Amino acid sequence: MLFGTNKNKMGRKGFGKKGQITVFMIIGIILLFSTAMIFYIREQVVDNLQDEFIPQLAEIPLEAQPIRIFVENCLKETTKDALHQIGLHGGYVDPMDFDYSGRSFTQGLTPTDSDMLQFYEGNDKALIPYWWYLASENDCTGNCMFDSTRPELAKIFGQNSIEAQVDKYIEYNLYGCVDGFKSFKEQGFDITIEGEIDPDFKTTEKAVTVYLKWPIKLTKDGREIDIESYFAKLDVPLKEMYQMASEIVNTEASIKFIEQHVLNLISMYSNPPSESKIPPTRDFTFGYGEYRMWTRTETQEKIENYVLPQGMAMLQVFNSNNYRRQVIFNEDGYARTATGIMDKTAVNLNSSYFYPDIAASFIYLDWWPIYLNMGDAEILKPRSVSAVIDLIPGINADYYKFYYDISFPVVVILESPKAYNGEGYKFMFVIESNLRNNRPLTSDFKGLKVASSGTMVCAESQRNAGPIGIEVIDYITKEPIEKARIETAYGLETCVMGVTKIDENNKSIIHQNFPVGSGELRVNKEGYLPHITKFGSFIDEPANYTIELMPIKYVYGTVMTVPMIYEDKQYYLPTEEAHAKVGLNEKVIMQFSRVDASGDSTKSYDSFLLINGTQKGHLKFPLVPGDYEVTATLLYNKKLIIPQETQTFEIPFGDDETITLNETVMDVWAEGGVKFNNETGLWHVGVDELYSGANVTFYVLRFPLPVTHSMEIKNGPDLSQFSKLDTYTGVYRDRLEPKWFGIESEGT
């Protein structure tokens, strides 16, 4: 969707006293100046409109002028309030009020699951609709659809246009501003309202105007005066700002300038490759000491906290009010490359029109969670290609190639510093950026129309099975679960049947006709383990099902190391318990994979826990009851050197042969861990211990650091120790069993 250019609901507070003061000041002016002066002021106002909307106001006697001016002041203030809300909410007075917006907005659990953004944390009123966003699911493939919630500007395009919304706001709030004309009634005026408030708000090239019809009758000292109409003008270039906003969205939709900028940021924040940075899109290293690993969770935190906030602030709109070219100098003088990179942050709009009076800013706040997927993996590690170069003994090569799928919101703030006589006016809207497989996500709308028809399995006309009732309850509490999403899958076709609602019997249920067929029933709810089961529905055959969803529980976990002792080519644990915290130069990566006893892979569940030695307390991570395979790796993040060694082999009936092993340098060493599996014993997480416990402590083996390439060369821990992790986990399985504690911890 590309854009062209073109009853009392919200009362005011505290305006009565202000209105009285204004009236007395105006009366003083009226007494000092003649009627001719008043008409001169009126002519100036009208003349300044030039070719803009010019109303024809009926002349009224001198004594009625203060009331008209008073109403016009209120009209200005109420219009200003409406424009303030319009600017805060992307063109809507209140997105959640259907009377204004004319549509229903959805606010999902994350910004990229919604069609509007919550700007301030904890403030559910600070909502800004997306003017451009991915309307399909984040994991869509081949049929991704984009949409916009941009309102029209002019009334001729709809009753929920910006102009129409301002009219409604004035209609609902103007009477509260005039406060029943109390100050005038105290001066002896008898004021009767003869008709409804009928505003006509319009946008012009550089300002906005309101022509108001509101008939009132004034009576004083036996004389009657009718006032029918009023007029107000505010110097806010709303039309120009709306046009600029539309052109920014058009430019993003056509050339994806935000996504291109994100690709540059990924390159900037991943070079040179390091575990302290984000993973590179591509890199190639030689040698065992260069091995690097990341986690998706850590990467997301870095992107949210460091990459996007500073990165989005770099964007500028060329030839806008706040555009400044960033010229970079270093000790050698003009830095051509760095300046060229900064030049790429300037956005050239798809228009020849310039906006020298409007400033544009792009922001991302670090509390907005992004969508990030990197090949459906949590542990991000390279692919070893040593086999390719096995002709060169002792050389290892690692190939790093990571694909970023990112979605996140960007708030665009347009500001007119000259508006309201220098007071300034801001207009905000949101654009969603979408990157997939390191490329901007695009969509072919013609292809979408064909794909959307599907096989007609999900069409309303094909729903002849049932009626079918599906009740969804919590597995633990047995309480109803509202807004659980119900889907059926028949082959490659998935039909969204709707969400459960609480009925009169306090049951969370969906009850309707389903498509005829045999496939799967899928029930999803945020915070619960998805439920997938075989399902069949038949013509005119009713059925009822009760689905129990397993709640996901967040617990606090920490890790203790269990140091092993080396003696005479063997490793063992001392008889006495000896636990130690994860060291400052250590890190533990734990992966939990739920194993369903029935072998049903749809009931699997994975979770991860990352512990650094610099962290304090327990860290929160999610679990559900069940049996888990647990793989933990204890990493030593400090340089480890195995010196050069020689080994002599006796050759029968010949000369002995000596082999030299070169010095080995490792920046990261896997010094231990634990492995729970079918061989060593799965980790069982029971319902009672999970939902009654809050903390769990894990224990991992720590081998002594190697001092030799092989214990056959030198008596001491060698490089083969990590391969024995399964064996020693099995031997000391009882001593490595995680322990639950019931005291809650805030963690870090």
C-alpha positions in Angstrom: 0.0 0.0 0.0 1.8 3.1 -1.3 0.5 6.5 -0.3 -0.4 9.5 -2.4 -0.1 13.1 -1.2 -2.9 14.9 -1.0 -22.5 13.5 24.6 -19.0 14.7 26.0 -16.3 12.0 25.8 -13.0 13.7 26.7 -13.7 16.8 28.9 -11.2 19.5 29.6 -10.1 20.4 33.2 -9.4 23.7 34.7 -10.5 25.9 31.8 -13.2 27.9 33.5 -10.9 30.3 35.4 -8.8 30.8 32.4 -11.8 31.6 30.3 -12.9 34.2 32.9 -9.6 36.0 32.9 -9.6 36.0 29.0 -13.1 37.5 29.0 -12.2 40.4 31.4 -9.0 41.2 29.3 -11.1 41.3 26.1 -13.8 43.5 27.7 -11.1 45.9 28.7 -9.7 46.0 25.1 -13.3 46.5 23.8 -13.8 49.6 26.0 -10.5 51.1 25.0 -10.7 50.6 21.3 -13.4 51.4 18.8 -15.6 49.2 16.7 -13.5 50.1 13.7 -10.4 48.6 15.4 -12.2 45.3 16.0 -13.1 45.1 12.3 -9.5 46.0 11.4 -8.3 43.0 13.4 -10.9 40.8 11.8 -9.8 42.0 8.3 -6.2 41.3 9.2 -7.0 37.7 10.2 -8.9 37.1 7.0 -6.3 38.8 4.8 -3.6 36.7 6.2 -5.4 33.6 5.0 -4.5 34.6 1.4 -5.7 31.8 -0.8 -6.7 29.5 2.1 -10.2 28.9 3.3 -11.9 32.2 4.0 -15.2 32.1 6.0 -17.9 34.7 5.7 -18.9 35.5 9.3 -22.0 37.6 10.0 -21.3 40.9 11.7 -22.5 41.2 15.3 -22.9 44.2 17.7 -20.0 45.3 19.8 -21.3 44.0 23.1 -21.5 40.4 21.6 -17.9 40.4 20.3 -16.3 39.2 23.6 -18.5 36.1 23.5 -17.5 35.3 19.9 -13.9 35.8 20.7 -14.2 33.7 23.9 -15.7 30.9 21.9 -13.0 31.2 19.2 -10.3 31.0 21.8 -11.9 27.9 23.2 -12.1 26.6 19.6 -8.4 27.1 19.2 -7.5 25.4 22.5 -9.8 22.4 21.8 -8.4 22.1 18.2 -4.9 22.3 19.6 -5.7 19.5 22.1 -7.1 17.4 19.2 -4.0 18.0 17.1 -1.8 17.0 20.1 -3.5 13.7 20.3 -3.4 13.3 16.5 0.4 13.8 16.6 1.0 11.4 19.5 -1.0 8.6 17.9 0.0 8.5 14.3 -3.1 10.4 13.0 -5.6 9.1 15.6 -7.2 11.0 18.5 -7.5 7.6 20.3 -6.6 4.4 18.4 -8.6 2.3 21.0 -11.8 4.4 20.6 -13.7 2.9 17.6 -15.7 6.1 17.4 -12.6 8.0 16.3 -10.5 5.3 14.6 -13.3 3.4 12.8 -11.2 0.2 13.1 -10.1 -2.4 15.7 -6.4 -2.4 16.5 -4.6 -5.4 17.9 -1.9 -5.2 20.5 0.0 -8.5 20.7 2.5 -9.8 23.2 5.4 -8.2 21.3 5.6 -5.1 19.0 6.0 -7.2 15.9 2.8 -9.2 16.7 0.8 -6.0 16.7 -0.5 -3.3 14.4 0.4 -0.5 16.9 3.3 0.1 19.3 3.3 1.0 23.0 5.7 3.8 23.1 6.3 4.1 26.9 6.8 1.1 29.1 3.9 0.6 31.5 1.7 3.2 29.7 -1.0 1.4 27.7 -2.4 4.8 26.5 0.8 5.7 24.6 -0.1 3.8 21.5 1.2 4.6 18.0 -0.2 2.7 15.0 2.0 1.3 12.3 2.0 3.1 9.0 3.8 0.2 7.4 4.2 -3.3 8.9 4.2 -7.1 8.2 0.6 -8.2 8.6 1.5 -11.9 8.2 3.2 -14.0 10.9 6.8 -13.3 11.5 7.7 -16.8 10.2 5.7 -16.4 6.9 7.3 -17.8 3.8 6.2 -17.1 0.2 3.0 -15.4 1.1 4.0 -12.5 3.3 1.6 -9.5 3.3 2.2 -6.0 4.3 -0.4 -3.5 5.5 -0.8 0.0 6.8 -3.1 1.7 9.4 -2.4 5.2 8.1 -5.7 7.3 8.3 -6.8 9.5 5.4 -6.2 13.2 5.8 -9.3 14.8 4.3 -12.9 14.2 5.1 -13.8 13.5 1.5 -11.9 10.2 1.9 -13.8 8.9 4.9 -15.6 9.6 8.2 -12.5 8.5 10.2 -10.0 10.8 8.4 -7.9 13.1 10.5 -10.1 16.0 9.6 -13.2 14.1 10.6 -11.6 13.0 13.9 -10.8 16.6 14.8 -14.4 17.6 14.1 -15.6 14.9 16.5 -13.1 15.9 19.2 -14.3 19.6 18.9 -17.9 18.4 19.0 -17.3 16.3 22.2 -15.1 18.8 24.1 -15.9 22.4 23.1 -18.8 22.7 25.5 -16.5 21.6 28.4 -14.1 24.4 27.5 -16.7 27.2 27.5 -17.9 25.9 30.9 -21.5 26.8 30.3 -20.6 30.5 29.7 -20.5 31.0 33.5 -18.4 34.1 33.5 -20.7 35.9 31.0 -23.8 34.8 32.9 -22.3 36.4 36.0 -22.1 39.7 34.0 -25.9 39.6 33.4 -26.0 37.8 30.0 -28.7 35.2 29.5 -27.2 32.7 27.0 -29.3 30.1 25.3 -27.8 27.4 23.0 -30.0 27.1 20.0 -28.3 24.2 18.1 -25.6 21.5 17.9 -21.9 22.1 17.7 -21.0 21.7 14.0 -17.3 22.2 13.3 -15.6 22.0 9.9 -11.9 21.4 10.3 -9.7 21.7 7.2 -6.0 21.5 6.5 -4.4 24.0 4.2 -0.8 24.1 2.8 0.8 25.8 5.9 -2.0 25.9 8.5 -5.3 24.4 9.7 -8.6 26.2 10.0 -11.9 25.5 11.7 -15.2 27.1 10.7 -17.7 26.5 13.5 -21.5 26.7 13.3 -23.0 26.9 16.8 -26.0 29.1 17.2 -26.5 30.8 20.5 -28.8 33.6 21.6 -27.7 36.3 23.9 -30.2 38.3 26.0 -29.3 41.4 28.1 -31.4 44.4 29.1 -34.2 43.2 26.9 -32.1 43.0 23.8 -31.5 39.7 21.9 -28.4 39.0 19.7 -27.8 35.8 17.7 -24.3 34.5 17.0 -24.2 31.7 14.4 -20.6 31.1 13.4 -17.0 31.3 14.5 -13.6 30.9 13.0 -10.1 29.8 14.1 -6.8 29.3 12.4 -3.6 27.6 13.8 -0.2 27.8 12.1 0.4 24.0 12.0 1.6 22.6 8.7 -0.3 19.3 9.3 -0.9 18.7 5.6 2.8 19.1 4.8 3.8 16.8 7.7 1.3 14.2 6.6 2.7 14.4 3.0 6.3 14.0 4.3 5.3 11.0 6.5 3.6 9.3 3.6 6.7 9.8 1.4 9.0 8.4 4.1 6.8 5.3 4.2 6.7 5.1 0.4 10.4 5.2 0.3 10.8 2.5 2.9 8.3 0.3 1.1 10.0 0.7 -2.2 13.8 0.7 -1.5 13.8 -0.7 2.1 16.3 1.9 3.4 15.9 0.9 7.0 16.7 -2.8 6.2 19.7 -1.7 4.1 20.9 0.4 7.1 20.5 -2.6 9.4 22.7 -4.8 7.2 25.4 -2.1 7.4 25.0 -2.0 11.2 25.3 -5.8 11.4 28.6 -5.6 9.5 29.8 -2.7 11.7 29.0 -4.4 15.0 30.4 -7.9 14.0 33.7 -6.7 12.6 36.3 -7.8 13.6 34.6 -11.1 14.6 34.6 -11.6 18.4 32.4 -13.2 21.0 31.9 -9.8 22.5 30.2 -8.6 19.3 27.4 -10.0 17.3 27.9 -13.0 14.9 29.1 -12.1 11.4 27.1 -12.9 8.3 30.3 -14.6 6.9 33.8 -15.3 8.2 36.5 -17.9 7.8 39.2 -18.7 10.3 42.1 -21.2 10.6 43.5 -22.7 13.7 42.0 -24.3 16.8 42.4 -21.2 18.9 40.0 -19.1 16.8 36.9 -21.1 17.6 34.0 -18.8 18.6 30.4 -19.4 19.7 27.4 -17.1 20.4 23.9 -17.6 21.6 20.8 -16.2 19.9 19.6 -14.8 23.3 22.9 -12.9 23.9 22.8 -11.6 20.3 19.2 -10.3 20.7 20.2 -8.5 23.9 23.1 -6.8 22.1 21.0 -5.8 19.1 18.3 -4.4 21.4 20.6 -2.5 23.7 23.5 -1.4 21.5 23.0 -1.8 17.8 19.5 -0.5 17.1 19.2 2.5 19.6 22.3 4.2 18.3 21.9 2.8 14.7 18.4 4.2 14.1 19.4 7.6 15.5 21.9 7.8 12.7 19.3 8.0 10.0 18.4 11.4 8.5 16.1 12.7 5.7 18.0 14.6 3.0 17.0 18.3 2.7 14.9 18.2 5.9 15.2 20.9 8.7 17.7 18.9 10.8 19.8 17.3 8.0 23.5 17.7 8.6 26.1 15.9 6.6 28.5 14.1 8.8 32.1 14.7 7.6 34.6 12.5 9.4 38.3 13.4 10.0 41.1 11.4 11.6 44.7 12.1 12.3 45.5 11.8 8.5 42.8 14.3 7.6 39.6 13.8 5.7 38.4 10.2 6.1 36.8 9.4 2.8 35.6 5.9 3.7 34.1 6.8 7.0 32.4 9.8 5.5 31.0 7.7 2.7 29.5 5.3 5.3 27.8 8.2 7.1 26.5 9.5 3.8 24.6 6.2 3.4 22.5 7.2 6.5 20.9 10.0 4.6 17.5 9.0 3.1 16.6 10.4 -0.3 12.8 10.4 -0.5 11.1 9.3 -3.7 10.0 12.9 -4.3 11.5 16.1 -5.6 9.8 18.0 -2.8 12.0 19.3 0.0 11.0 19.9 3.6 13.3 22.7 5.0 10.8 23.5 7.8 10.2 20.0 9.1 12.7 17.9 11.1 12.7 14.1 11.0 14.1 11.7 13.6 14.2 7.9 13.8 14.3 6.2 17.1 14.3 2.7 18.6 13.9 2.3 22.4 15.8 -0.6 24.0 12.8 -1.9 25.9 10.9 -2.9 22.7 11.6 -6.6 22.2 12.6 -7.5 18.6 11.8 -10.7 16.7 15.1 -12.5 16.0 15.6 -15.9 14.4 18.9 -17.3 13.3 18.3 -20.6 11.6 16.0 -21.8 14.4 19.2 -22.3 16.6 20.0 -21.0 20.1 23.7 -22.0 20.0 25.4 -20.2 17.1 28.6 -21.9 16.1 30.7 -22.4 13.0 30.8 -25.3 10.6 34.2 -27.1 10.7 35.6 -27.7 7.2 38.8 -29.4 8.2 38.0 -32.4 6.0 38.4 -30.1 3.0 42.0 -29.4 3.8 43.0 -32.7 5.3 46.1 -32.7 3.0 47.6 -30.2 5.5 48.0 -32.1 8.8 47.3 -30.2 12.0 45.3 -27.4 10.4 41.7 -26.7 11.3 39.3 -24.3 9.5 36.0 -23.0 10.7 33.4 -21.4 8.4 31.0 -18.9 10.0 27.9 -18.0 8.1 24.8 -16.7 10.0 21.5 -15.6 8.6 19.6 -12.9 10.4 15.8 -12.8 10.5 14.9 -9.5 12.3 11.7 -7.5 12.8 11.5 -4.4 15.0 9.6 -1.1 15.2 11.0 2.3 14.3 9.3 5.4 15.5 9.5 8.4 13.1 9.1 11.8 14.7 8.4 14.8 12.5 8.6 18.2 14.1 7.7 21.7 12.9 9.7 24.1 15.1 7.9 27.1 13.8 4.4 25.8 14.5 2.3 27.6 17.2 4.4 30.7 16.8 7.6 28.9 17.7 6.2 26.6 20.3 6.6 23.6 17.9 4.4 20.6 16.9 5.3 16.9 16.7 3.7 14.1 14.6 4.7 10.5 15.3 4.1 7.2 13.4 5.7 3.8 13.3 7.4 1.7 10.6 8.2 -2.0 11.0 11.5 -3.1 9.6 11.8 -6.8 8.4 15.0 -8.6 7.4 15.0 -12.2 6.3 18.0 -14.3 5.5 20.1 -11.2 5.5 17.8 -9.6 2.9 15.0 -7.1 3.1 11.6 -8.9 3.2 9.5 -8.1 0.1 6.2 -9.4 -1.1 4.5 -9.8 -4.6 0.9 -8.7 -4.1 -0.2 -10.5 -7.3 1.3 -13.7 -6.1 -0.4 -13.1 -2.7 -3.9 -13.0 -4.3 -3.3 -16.3 -5.9 -1.8 -17.9 -2.8 -4.5 -16.7 -0.5 -7.2 -18.7 -2.2 -5.5 -22.0 -1.2 -7.4 -25.2 -1.7 -10.7 -23.8 -0.4 -10.6 -26.3 2.5 -10.8 -23.4 5.0 -13.6 -21.6 3.2 -16.8 -20.9 5.2 -18.8 -22.8 2.6 -16.7 -26.0 3.3 -17.4 -26.0 7.1 -20.0 -28.8 7.2 -18.6 -30.8 10.1 -20.0 -30.6 13.5 -20.8 -28.5 15.3 -17.6 -29.2 17.3 -16.8 -27.8 20.7 -13.3 -27.5 22.0 -12.7 -26.6 25.6 -9.3 -25.5 26.7 -8.1 -25.7 30.4 -4.9 -25.3 32.3 -3.3 -28.7 33.0 -2.3 -27.7 36.5 -5.1 -25.6 37.8 -7.9 -27.0 35.5 -9.0 -23.3 35.1 -10.4 -22.2 31.7 -7.9 -20.6 29.3 -9.3 -17.7 27.4 -8.1 -16.6 23.9 -6.4 -19.9 23.1 -5.8 -20.1 19.3 -7.5 -23.1 17.6 -6.2 -24.3 14.2 -6.8 -27.4 12.1 -4.3 -28.7 9.6 -5.3 -30.8 6.6 -2.2 -31.7 4.6 -0.5 -28.4 3.7 -3.6 -26.3 4.5 -3.9 -24.7 7.9 -7.3 -23.2 8.9 -7.5 -20.7 11.8 -10.8 -21.5 13.5 -10.6 -18.7 16.1 -9.9 -18.2 19.8 -11.7 -19.6 22.8 -14.1 -17.4 24.8 -15.5 -17.8 28.3 -19.2 -18.9 28.1 -22.0 -18.6 30.5 -20.9 -21.8 32.2 -17.4 -20.3 32.8 -15.9 -22.6 30.2 -13.3 -21.4 27.7 -14.6 -22.9 24.6 -15.0 -22.5 20.9 -18.1 -24.1 19.4 -18.8 -24.0 15.6 -18.7 -26.0 12.4 -15.3 -27.2 11.2 -14.0 -28.1 7.7 -14.5 -31.8 6.8 -11.3 -33.8 6.9 -8.6 -35.7 8.7 -5.5 -34.1 10.0 -4.2 -32.3 13.1 -5.8 -30.1 15.8 -3.4 -27.4 17.0 -4.0 -25.4 20.2 -1.7 -22.5 21.0 -1.6 -20.0 23.8 1.3 -17.7 24.9 2.9 -19.1 28.0 1.8 -22.7 27.4 3.3 -25.7 25.6 1.6 -26.0 22.2 -0.8 -29.0 21.9 -0.9 -31.0 18.6 -3.0 -34.1 18.2 -4.6 -36.2 15.5 -8.0 -34.9 14.5 -10.9 -35.9 12.3 -14.2 -34.1 11.5 -17.2 -35.4 9.6 -20.3 -34.0 8.0 -23.1 -33.2 10.4 -21.3 -35.2 13.2 -21.0 -33.2 16.4 -18.1 -33.7 18.8 -16.6 -32.2 21.9 -13.0 -32.2 23.1 -11.2 -31.0 26.2 -7.7 -29.9 25.7 -5.3 -29.4 28.6 -2.4 -27.1 28.0 0.7 -27.4 30.0 1.8 -24.0 31.4 5.4 -23.0 31.0 7.0 -22.1 34.3 9.9 -19.7 34.6 12.3 -20.8 37.3 15.7 -19.4 38.5 18.7 -21.5 37.7 22.4 -21.3 38.7 25.4 -23.6 38.1 28.0 -25.0 40.5 31.1 -26.7 39.2 32.4 -30.0 40.6 36.2 -30.1 40.2 37.7 -33.4 39.2 41.1 -34.7 40.3 43.7 -36.3 37.9 45.8 -39.1 39.1 47.7 -41.9 37.2 45.9 -41.3 33.9 42.5 -41.3 35.6 40.0 -38.6 36.6 37.8 -38.9 39.7 35.8 -36.9 42.2 36.9 -36.6 45.8 34.8 -38.4 48.3 33.8 -35.2 50.0 31.5 -32.7 48.3 33.6 -30.0 46.7 31.6 -27.4 44.8 32.8 -24.1 43.3 31.1 -21.2 41.6 31.6 -20.6 37.9 34.9 -18.6 37.6 35.3 -15.1 36.2 36.9 -16.6 33.1 34.3 -19.3 32.6 30.9 -19.6 31.0 28.3 -22.4 31.0 26.0 -23.1 28.1 23.1 -25.4 29.0 20.5 -26.9 26.6 17.4 -28.8 27.8 15.5 -31.0 25.3 12.3 -32.5 26.5 11.8 -36.1 25.5 8.2 -37.4 25.2 7.7 -40.9 26.4 5.4 -41.7 23.5 8.0 -40.6 21.0 5.7 -37.8 19.7 8.1 -35.1 18.5 5.3 -32.5 18.6 5.4 -32.6 22.4 9.1 -31.7 22.5 10.3 -28.6 24.2 13.7 -26.9 24.3 15.1 -24.4 26.7 18.5 -22.8 27.3 20.4 -21.3 30.2 23.6 -19.3 29.9 25.7 -18.5 33.0 28.7 -16.2 33.0 31.2 -16.1 35.9 30.6 -12.4 36.2 26.9 -12.8 36.9 25.4 -12.9 40.4 22.4 -14.8 41.6 20.0 -17.0 39.6 18.9 -16.5 36.0 15.3 -17.0 34.9 14.6 -19.6 32.2 11.4 -21.6 31.1 10.5 -25.2 31.7 7.6 -27.6 31.5 7.3 -30.9 33.3 8.8 -33.9 31.6 12.1 -35.9 31.0 15.0 -33.9 29.6 18.2 -34.6 27.8 20.6 -32.0 29.3 23.8 -30.9 27.5 26.0 -28.5 29.4 29.4 -27.2 28.3 31.8 -25.4 30.7 34.0 -23.0 28.7 37.3 -21.6 29.8 37.6 -18.1 28.2 41.3 -17.5 28.7 44.3 -18.3 26.6 45.5 -21.9 27.1 48.9 -23.0 25.8 50.1 -26.5 25.4 53.9 -26.3 24.7 55.7 -28.1 22.0 56.3 -31.8 22.7 58.1 -34.7 21.1 57.3 -38.4 21.2 59.6 -41.2 20.2 58.2 -44.5 18.8 60.2 -47.7 18.8 60.4 -49.3 15.4 61.1 -53.1 15.6 64.2 -54.0 13.6 64.7 -50.4 12.6 65.5 -46.9 13.8 63.3 -45.2 16.4 61.1 -42.4 15.0 60.5 -39.1 16.8 57.4 -36.9 16.1 57.2 -33.2 17.1 53.9 -31.8 18.2 53.9 -28.0 17.7 52.8 -25.6 20.4 48.9 -25.4 20.6 47.3 -22.1 21.6 43.5 -22.0 22.4 41.5 -18.9 23.2 38.5 -21.0 24.4 38.7 -24.5 25.9 35.8 -26.8 26.8 36.9 -27.8 30.3 33.9 -29.7 31.4 30.1 -30.0 31.6 27.5 -32.7 32.0 25.4 -34.9 29.7 22.1 -36.4 30.8 20.6 -38.8 28.2 19.2 -42.3 27.9 22.6 -43.7 28.7 23.6 -41.6 31.7 20.0 -41.0 32.9 17.5 -38.3 31.8 16.7 -35.4 34.1 13.1 -35.7 35.4 11.2 -32.5 36.1 8.0 -33.4 38.0 4.9 -31.3 38.2 5.1 -30.8 42.0 8.8 -29.8 42.1 8.5 -27.5 39.1 5.4 -25.6 40.2 6.2 -25.5 43.9 10.0 -24.8 43.5 11.5 -21.6 42.3 15.2 -22.2 42.2 17.3 -25.0 40.8 21.0 -25.6 41.0 22.9 -27.5 38.4 26.2 -29.3 38.8 28.8 -29.7 36.0 32.1 -31.5 36.0 35.2 -29.5 35.7 38.3 -31.3 34.4 41.8 -29.9 35.4 43.2 -27.8 32.6 45.3 -29.9 30.1 49.1 -29.6 30.3 50.0 -32.0 27.5 48.7 -33.1 24.1 48.5 -36.7 25.3 49.0 -38.4 28.6 51.1 -40.9 26.7 53.7 -38.2 26.2 53.5 -36.7 29.6 51.8 -37.7 32.8 49.0 -35.1 33.3 45.6 -34.0 32.0 45.5 -34.0 28.2 43.4 -32.8 25.3 41.2 -35.9 25.1 39.5 -35.3 28.5 36.3 -33.7 27.1 35.5 -36.8 25.0 35.2 -38.6 28.3 32.4 -36.4 29.6 29.6 -39.0 28.9 31.6 -41.7 30.8 32.1 -39.6 33.9 28.6 -38.2 33.9 27.4 -41.8 34.1 29.8 -42.7 36.8 28.9 -39.7 39.1 25.3 -39.4 38.0 23.9 -39.3 41.5 26.2 -36.5 42.6 25.3 -34.4 39.5 21.5 -34.5 40.1 20.1 -30.9 40.0 18.6 -29.7 43.3 15.4 -27.7 43.8 14.8 -25.0 46.3 11.5 -23.4 47.1 12.5 -19.9 48.0 11.8 -17.3 45.3 14.7 -15.2 44.0 14.6 -12.0 42.0 17.7 -13.1 40.1 19.5 -10.7 37.8 
